[in-house]
Amino acid sequence: MLSLLVSCNSTSENRTYRIGFSQCTGADSWRRTMQENMYRELSFDPKVAFIMKDANGNTARQIEQIQQLIDQHVDVLIVTPNEAKPITPILEKAYQQGIPVIILDRRTNSEQYTSYVGASNYDVGYTAGTYANNLLNGQGNVVEISERPGSSADIDRHRGFIGALNRHPGIHLVSKLTGNWDKQSFESQLTGLLKNRPGIQLIFAQNDRTALKAYTICKKLGREKTLKIIGVDGLSGANEGIDLVERGILTATVLYPTGGEEAIQTAMAILQKQPFKRENQLQITLIDSSNVRIMKLQNEKVIAQQKDIERRQKKIVEQQAISENQATIIYAVSITLALALIFGLLSFYSLRENRKINRRLEAQNEEISDQKNQIEQLAEQAEIENEAKLKFFTNISHEFRTPLTLILAPVEDILENDKVRDSLLKQEMMLIRKNTLRLLRLVNQLLDFRKIDSHKMPVLASEQNMIEFVKDIMAAFEKTASKHKIDFRLIASEPQIMVWFDPAMLDKVIFNLLSNAFKFTPDKGRIYLYVRISSSTHVQIRVEDNGIGMTPAEIAHVFEVFYQGKSTYKASGTGLGLALSKELITLHQGTLSVRSEQGKETCFTIELPLGNAHLDTSERQTEPAEDLPAVQNRIVLDDNEIKTSIPSSGKQHEKSVLVIEDNEDLNSLLEQKLQTTYQVYKALDGEEGLRIAFDQIPDLIVCDIMLPRKDGLSVASILKSDFRTSHIPIILLTARNTNEQQIEGIQMGVDAYITKPFNLKYVEATIKTLLKNRTLLREHYTSELPTELLAGNAPNKLDKKFIAEFKAHIEEKYNDSELNVEEIGRDLGMSRVQLYRKVKALLGYSVNEYIQEVRLNKARFLLKQDDLTVADIAYKVGFSSPTYFSTSFKGKYNQTPLEYKNS
């Protein structure tokens, strides 16, 4: 395998494009020529990283290398397939993941690619067959030697060669031998054939290397003068096609362009969002004695110019190096002279300036002393103010508990009432209960911090079985683990480990660690809790998960108060839990540490002393604690109790709305409010939202800005810049309400910007208004008035461009009775479903209805012509039969075509 990276970064550009190239076919010289052409074209663009992988004819290795390029997230993938069928699935995978795919030289068995670049192998064979007829004057026997058996090139070249020979009955194909690049597998067959059939006059070899080997065999038999040989490739260089024709070894060769330059040009057009052709067929040329000299001179001229360019570039680099060295010497001399002058001046003034400096230092010492006194006074005052703030903070936290209790008590009474059977009401009450408990838990954490800070939170430890204690805490997370298919288990070294600890404090610590583990562990992950005696004096508790992990910077600050990491996988919380946990473990004379690797795992480790010698007499309790408030108020973030299902009406609504919101409660609430009017799709992160948007093509999208995996602004930008979804109105939701953020959202092309907290009726009214405006715009498009848009309702440029291209395509092909949705979608680069929903959303017609409208309008105009019959017009506008045309015409205009013509 050959892996080569060519990177030319421009300091003026922040974006470096990555082009991946997988090569597998062709002889060494042909592949080398393709690479030289690519590098020559890449030299014109300094912001491209070119990653080339060569599988050397091994299909399995090529598939593996393409997967590597996909994993490296290249911006464009260029592939020369070795074999069409096995290579097709991996290229479809890359295309479906949004990577533009350029097929070079040979095709695959799928239409899922962005562009094709290559010459027609059928034309290669046909050109060779036509030239063979000219050489033999329409009479003679020929032999064909293939390249790799079963390849698309072999099949198409043979088909073209036979197609040309079939036009001349006097020329017969005696045999088709199998050649396989450097393996001379046809030598014995060709030798026997030439000995037994002296009437063979011409050999067509599908590449120049095979042709040269055929010439060697002919020369051994003494028939090199009487046999004419035609090859394929026409490369320059020693023993290549052009050289062999000039030396008379080959009668002719068909120049088969590599397509390297065209492939890079197409890739750059895709990356820079410029127009490009999906099908790029390269021209082939026949080289014989009449033009071989010109072709050789042209190639030599190109090579000479390239070498001259390289020589000039090398000279420029050398001159730059000389210039830099000279500049360095000049700078060094100048600096030396300047320093000498400065030192002389300093020496001259040093004695006089010393006295001034001493006087200034004395004044500064007095000023520093005064500032020190002021700082001490400010520090005392700041301490007093900080104490007042903490006291206020504690008091108001206490005040929060009263209204929270007043909210929680009636809510729980309502939930326990048997009369509350309405599932929607019950779900909303459980949502209130869950979030009230969450807020109450945060208030308790704030109060605990104040108690620790004021040394009013004593340890009340008792000797308990750590294994049973941990199992009790883990039970609160069993439903969450089951729902998300998380492997959640306890691994203990012994069935019973007796430890002295405060149950209320340690419950908070382990609960916080498990809450974080579940928060940052994806579905089907694992969370293991290990309990073991680490030494004769300590017990160890480890909470380990394979979640998103932390960066070294996050690990350094993870136990600081109010610190929050930058992860957007899920809500980061308040930054209190881990800091409080650290303080509580410290009160137990223990340690809490963390080990993490980003993207792989995180492990929190608690070390607690065994025995009770480390505890004061006042910190020991002889009787174990019973039910604790901390245990009773546990709140698992993914509580399944509130996921009460709401009966569905089963009605399929005409309009659909996609809600992208990572908060499951808010997502479910929006679904409840909208599903009575719209078909609602839900997504919990940006990537999932994009997938559903492209699959379902909803009528409107409601999207939060702060999302896992891909934020809302990026989602809006992608949707508004894609043909398939650019017409969909987007409403952004956010808790951030600065003008700069709202301006950024509007510049992305979103249609509305709503800040949290919001009124649900306002959201519903906004959705209704946007869909109504979209309907008015659609009616404007489909009217028979000119297509200028009304101010205020103009769509974005992509919608305008799509409508223009769609209408132009129908105008060009409406007279084709075989025209169908699949063909139109393929030409426009969209799937059948995406095209249908896009046209329906913008024009109000299905694709077939719109084609029917165009055909009937054209027919009505043609019926005014006296020289055309009704049947002529029916076929002219694309109807399959006059009867179907008459039925459709009367259904629209309440007249038969003949009646309309006579009127």
C-alpha positions, 0 to 999 in steps of 0.5 A: 500500500502506498500512502502519500499526503500532499498538504499546502496550507495557505496562511490567508485561508483558514479552510484546508480541503481534504481530497482522498484518492483510492487507486487500484487499476492500470499498469504502473506507467498509466497510474504514474501518469494519472498521479503526475496529472493530478499533482500538476493540477493540484499545484494551482491550488495551495489549500488542498490536502491530497491523501492518496492510497494505492491498492495495487490491484487488490479489491479487498485492500481497496475497500479497506483503504476507502473505509479509512478515507471515510473515517478520516472525514475527507471532503471529496473521495476520488476512486478508480474502481478495480472491480465494479460489483464488490466496490459498489457498497462501500462507495454507496456508504460514503455517498450516503454519509454526505461525502461527494464521490467522484468515479474515475476511469471505470464505473460501478453498479450504482447511480449513487455517485456525485460525478463520473470522469473517464473515457468511453471504453466502448468508443476505445474498442469501436475506434480500434475495430474501425481502424482495423477495417481500414488496415485490412480493407474489409477482409481478414482475420483478427485476434483480440487480447483482453486485459483483466478478465471481467472488468468493466473496461474489458467488457466495454472494449470488447463490445465496442470492438465487436460492434465495429467488426460486425459492420464489416462481414469480411473481417472475422474475430478468430479468438479472444485471448485472456491477458492479465497485465504483467502475467503472460498467460496468453503466450502459449495460446497465441503461439499455437494460434499463430502457428495453426492459423497463418491467415491471421493478419491483425492483433488488437490488444486492450493495453500497450503492455499486452501489445508489446508482449504480443509483438515479442511472440510474433518476433519469435515466430518471424511474423512481426513484419506481416502482422499488424498490432493495435494497442490501447493507452498511448502513454509517453515514455520508453516502451510506452504506446507512442514510443512503440508506434514511432519505432514501428513495433505497433501499427497504432494505439488508442490514446486513453486519457487518464482523467487525473486533471479533470478529476481534480478540476471536478473535485475543486468545483464541488468543494468551492460550490461551483457548477460541475458536470455529473458525467464527464466523458473524455475524448480518445484519439487514435495514434498511428504513423501519421500523427505519432511524431506530433503527439510525441513532440507535444508530450516532450514539450509538456514534460520540458515545460514542467521540468523548467517550472520545477527548475525555476521554482527551485532557483527561486527557493535558493534565491530566497534562502540567500536573501534571507541569509543576507538579511540576517547578517545585515540585521545582526550587524545593525543590532550590534552597532545599535547595542554598542551605541546604546551601551555607550549612552547608558554608561555616559548617563549612568552616574547621573541617573543613579541619583534620580533612580534612588530618589524615585525608589524612595518615593515608590517605597512610601507609595507602596506602603500606603497601598499596602495599608489600603489593600488590607483595609479593602480585604477586611471590608471585602471579607465583611461583604462576602460574609453578608452575601453568603448570609443572604444566599443562605437565607434566600435558599431557606426561603426557596424551600418553603414555596417549593414544599408548598408546590410539592405537597399539593402536587403529590396529593393530586397524583395520589388521588384516584380521580386523576385518570387523565393521562395528559394531566397526570403526565404534566403533574408528574413533570411539575413534581420531578422538576420541583424535586430537582430544584429542591435538591439544588437548594439543599446542595447550596445549603450544604456548601454553606454548612461546610464553609461555616463548619456546621456540618458534622460527620455522624458516622456509624459502622455499616455494610458498604456493599448493601449501602451501594446496592440500595443507591444503585436501585434508583438507577435500574430503570434508567439503565434498562431504558438506555440498554446500559450495562450497569453492575456492581463488582465487589471483592467481598460480599460484606465490607464494614466501613465507618461513614455518614450515610447521608453524606456518602449517599450524596457523593455516590448518587452524584457520581452515578448521576454524572455517569448516566448523564454522559454515557451514551445508549448501550454503554457501560457503568461499573461500580467497583468496591474492594479493600485496596489495602489494610487501612483503606476501602476503595469505591470506583465509578467507571463509565465509557462515556464521552470522557474529559479533556486534561483542562476539564480534569484540572478544574472538575472539583472547583465550585460552579465549574462546568465543562464544555461538553454539549452531549447533555446539559452540564448542570450547575457545577455544584455536585462534584465540588460538594462530593469532594468536600464531603469525602474530605470530612471523612478523612478520605480522598476523591480523584478522577481519571479520564480520557476524552472519548473513551472513559471516566473513572472517579475513585473514592478512598475511605479509611477503615476503622474509626480511629480517624473519627472524633468521639463526637463523630461516631454513632453507635446505632446505624441511621435509618431512613434519611432525607437525602435518600428519600429525595433522590432524583434520577435525571432520566426518571421513567415515571413521567413517561406516561403514554398519551393516547393517539387519535390515529389521525394522519395530519396533512402538515408535519413538524420536526421538533429538535430539542435535547431536553426530553421533557420539553420535547415531549411537551411540544409534541403534546401541544402540536400533535393535535394539529400536525404530524410531529417528528422528534429528535434529541440531537442535531445529527438525528434532526438532520437525518429525519429532516432529509428523510421526512422533508417536514413542512416546518422545523422547531430547533433548539440552539444548544444541542448535542453533536451539532448545534442548532445554528449549524443545523439551520445552516445545513438545511438552508443550504441544501436543495432538498430542505432549503424551503422549510421554515425554521424556528430557533429556540434558545435560552440566550436572548442577546441581540448578537445571537438573534442576528446570527440566527437570522443571518443563517436564514431562519424564519423565527427566533423565540427565546425561553421561557416562551408561551406555547400559544405564541409558538403555535401561532408562529408555526401557523403564520409561517405555514400560511405564508409558505402557502401564499408563496406557493400559490404565487409560484403556480399562478399564471402571472409573471414569476416576480416575487412579492416583497417580503415573501421571497424565498432564498436563492436556493429555492429560486434556483431549484424552481427555475431548474425544475421548470426548465427541465420539464420544458425541455422534456415534457414531450417525452411520454416516458418521462417519470419522477425517478428520471427527473430526480436523478437528473436533479440529484435528488431521491424520488421522495425528496423531489416529490415533497420539495415540489409539493411544498413549493408549487402545491402540485405533485410532479406528475400533476405539474407535468400534466399541467404543462402538457395541457397548456402546450396542447391548448396553444398547438390546437390553435394551429390549423395544420396539426391534427388532434393525434399529432398534438397528443404525441407532440406534447408527450401523451402516450395515446390520443384517447388519454389526451382527449380525456385529460383535456376535457377533464381540465377545460370541459371541452374535447380537443376537437371542440376547442379547436373548432371554437 
